[in-house]
Each structure stands twice: as C-alpha cells, then as structure tokens.
Amino acid sequence: MEKDEDQVNISFRLLESAPSMAIVTAKGYIQSPEALHLRETLEHVEAKKVKRVVLDMSSVPYISSSGIGVIVGYCKSKNECEGCGAVAVIGLARSVQNVMHTLGLSSLIPQFENVLSAINAMGIEVDSNHIGQICED
C-alpha cells in the first residue's frame, strides 16, 4: 500500500479575484516522471496567459535534480516574459533550499512562507473573502 507522500498530485487553480495569477500545488515525491508532469502542468498554466505563478511545494518532501531543473527553467522563462518576480515558491524542503543556495539559484526563485505572503510580494491584491479559499489544499 502506498503512503500518502508517495502519491503524486500536481494541480493548479486560477485565482478568481486575480485572473492573471495561478497557484500550482504539488504533493508527493518529484522524480523524473513527476518532473515531466510538473512541466506539462506549467505549460498548461502558460496556456491560460497568467502573469504570476506561485508554486506551492509545501507537501513535497523530495525533489530530484530533474524537478529542480523544471522549476529553474520555468522561473527563468517566466521572468524573461513577465519581469523579475513572476514566479514565487513556497514550502521548499530544507534539503532543496540548501541545494538551490549552493548552486546560486536562491536569488532567481523568491521563496516565501505561505501563499498569501507570496501573493502580497507580487503586488496582487486578493479580497479578504477569497483568502481562505486560496490557502486550502
């Protein structure tokens, strides 16, 4: 029987009060096959013409180098199109934070404590009635 953390789920949702923003939520271990799924999900998000994206990785205990590569590539591409700070990440595991810091990638990908702080840093206003819905898993 698989543990919950072994089951991978990558999804996204557009914010109703900020239609140019999406939150991509990943759950489970991200290795090569899941990295491909993450890339496909991000491509789907791009098709929606969003300008800002928050990657919620708070339920991801491990990301392989291929998963980190997908995140870094997406951030570089998105920042080139939309300007610096177009992508924010929340909840990276300490081990992944350490790898990104060692590789000098910390400045490329802003990291925040939670979705609301990431959204605020991006300068997007979300009405208080919608905040609870944003933070749900």
N, C-alpha and C positions, 0 to 999 in steps of 0.2 A: 504494500500500500504506500502511495506517495504521501510525503509530508506536504503541508500547505506551501512551505517555502520552495519545494521542488516544482510546484505547478506555476508555470509562467503565464502571465497575463499582461499584455501591453494594450492599452486603450487610450483614447483621447476624447476630450469634450471641448466644445467651443463655449465660451462664456457668453451667456445671453446679454448681459449688460455691457459687455465689451467684445463685440463681434469680431474684432481683429486680433483676438487672443485665444490661445488654446492651452490646455493643460494636458500633458501626456503623462500617464501614470503607468509605471512598470512594477510588476510584482514577481518575485522568484529570482532564481539564478540566471544571469545572462551570459551565455557562452556563444559560440559561433552560430548555431541555428537560431537562437533567440536574438542575436545581434542583427541577423538578416530580417527578422520580423520587426525589430525596432526600426531599422532603416525603412522598411516598407510602410510602417505606421507614420514615420516622419514625412515620407513622400506623400502620403495621403493627407496629412495635415497641410503640407505645402499647397496641395491642390485646392484647399479651401481659402487660399490667399490671406492667411493670418500674418500679422506683422510681428507679434510677440508670442513666445512659447516658454512655458515653464515645464521642465522635466522633473517629475516627482519620482525620485528614486529611493524614497524612504522605506520601501518594502523590498529592496533588492540587497540581499546580503553579500552578493559577489557579482562582479562584472569582469569578464575576460578582456584581454587586450583588444580583441575584435569589437567588443561592445564599447570600450573606451574610444576606439577609433571611429566608430559610428557617431558617437556624441561629439567628439572633437571636429570631425569633418562637417557635421551638421552645423555646429556653432560657427565655424569659420565661414561656411557658405551663407548662413543666415545673417551674420554680422556684415558680410560684404554687401548683401542686398538691402538690409534694413538699418544698418548702422550698429555700432558697438552697443552691446547690452540687449540685443534682440532675443537672446536665449538666457534663461537662468535655470539653475539646477538646485533642487532641494533634496536633502536626505542622503547624500552620498556616504557610503560606508567609509569608516576611518581609513581602512586599507587602500581604498580607491583614492581618497583625498591625498594620502601620502604619495602614491604613485604619480598622481597628477602634479603635485607640488614638485617632486623630484624631476619630472620631465619639463617643468617650467610652464605647465598648462593652466595653472590656477588663475592667472590673470585673464586668460581667454574665456573662461567659463565662470561667471559670477555664481557664487553659492550662497544660499540663504537658508534660514532656519525653518521657514514654513512658506506655504503658498501665498498667504497674504503679504508677508514681507517682500517676497519676490515681485508680486504684482505692484505693490507700492513703489518699489525701487525702479520699476519700469515706467512709472508715471501714469499708470492706468487707474482710473477711479472705478471702484465697484461699489454699488449701493449696499448699504448695511443689511438689507433684506436678503441679499444674494450671498453674503459671506458664508453663512452656514452651509449652503449648497456647494460652494467652491471647495470647502475643506473636507467634504465627505469622500470616503474611498469608494 
